[in-house]
Amino acid sequence: MSNPDDWLNADVDADRIENELGIPEARPGKGGLLGAVVMPAIIVGIALIAGLWFIIEKFQLLG
């Protein structure tokens, strides 16, 4: 039966397997917070405003 604490060494095991297979380390990302959070939020906000504007105009919801 396996040791219940084996899952604590998962990173060590994964590193060993990656090194055996010759898989290189991942390169660090360059985008940072701006590319990962701020820009997608702005794009989604613009799309939401445009969609709501279209629905309001199409169904004449403001009179």
C-alpha positions, 0 to 999 in steps of 0.5 A, spaced: 500 500 500 502 507 498 504 512 503 498 517 504 504 522 504 506 521 497 502 526 494 506 531 498 512 529 493 508 530 487 512 536 484 519 532 486 516 526 482 514 531 476 520 534 476 524 528 475 519 525 470 520 531 466 528 531 466 528 524 464 524 525 458 528 532 456 522 536 457 524 543 458 522 548 463 516 553 461 518 560 459 515 565 464 510 569 461 511 577 459 504 579 459 503 580 466 497 583 469 495 588 464 495 582 458 492 577 463 486 581 467 485 588 464 485 588 457 480 582 457 476 586 462 476 592 457 474 588 451 468 584 455 466 591 457 466 594 450 462 587 447 457 588 453 456 595 452 455 594 444 450 588 445 446 592 450 446 598 446 444 593 440 438 590 444 435 596 446 435 599 439 432 593 436 427 592 441 426 600 442 426 599 450 427 606 451 421 608 448 
